[in-house]
Amino acid sequence: MRKVADCRQVPSDTTCTLTISGEEDEVVRAASEHAVSVHGHSDTPDLREEIRSSLKDDVPQHT
């Protein structure tokens, strides 16, 4: 199942609206890169675990 990381769900001083979806490992990697480059976090195992634990299942949109 695809997973979603949504910056709007994380308390922040910025008004970041980025949403990342895909396979779990892809989302964790992309979200951690985003957290480092945009939000100034350090890329640590703790950061990746925090991201992984906050992922939600992607709800498919019906067309």
N, C-alpha and C positions, 0 to 999 in steps of 0.2 A: 504494500500500500504506500502511496506517495505521502510525504509529510510536508508540513508547512511551518516556517518560522516567520513571524510577523513582528516587526519592530514596534508597531503600535501597541503591542501587548506588554512591552517592557518599559518600566518607568525611566524617563530620560529627560535631560534638559533640552534636547532637540525635539523637533517635531517630525522625526523620520517616519516615513510611511512605507518603507520597503517591505515587501513580502517575497519570500523565497520558497519555491516548492519543487519537489523532486524526490528521488530516492533518499532515504535517511542519511546515508554517509555523504552524499552530494550536498544536501542541505546543511549539515553540520559544518562541512568544509567551507562552503560559500558564506554561511552566516558568521563563522569565526573570522574569515578574511574581512568581511564587512565590518564586524565589531572592532577589529584592529585598525583598519584603514580609515573608517569614518568616525568611530566613537572613541578611539584612543585606548582600547583595552589591550592587554597583553595576551598573546596566543598561548594559553596554557592548557593543560589537561582539564583543570577545573572549569575554565571557560567553555571548553567543548562539551563537558558533561552537563553544565548548566544549560547550554543550548539544547543538547540532546533531550534533556528531561522536560524542556518547555515545548517541544514540538507537538503539533496537533495533527490528526489525520486530515488529509486533503479530501474535502467533500466534492465529488465530481459534480460539475454543472450540467444539467440536462439541457439539450438544445431542442 
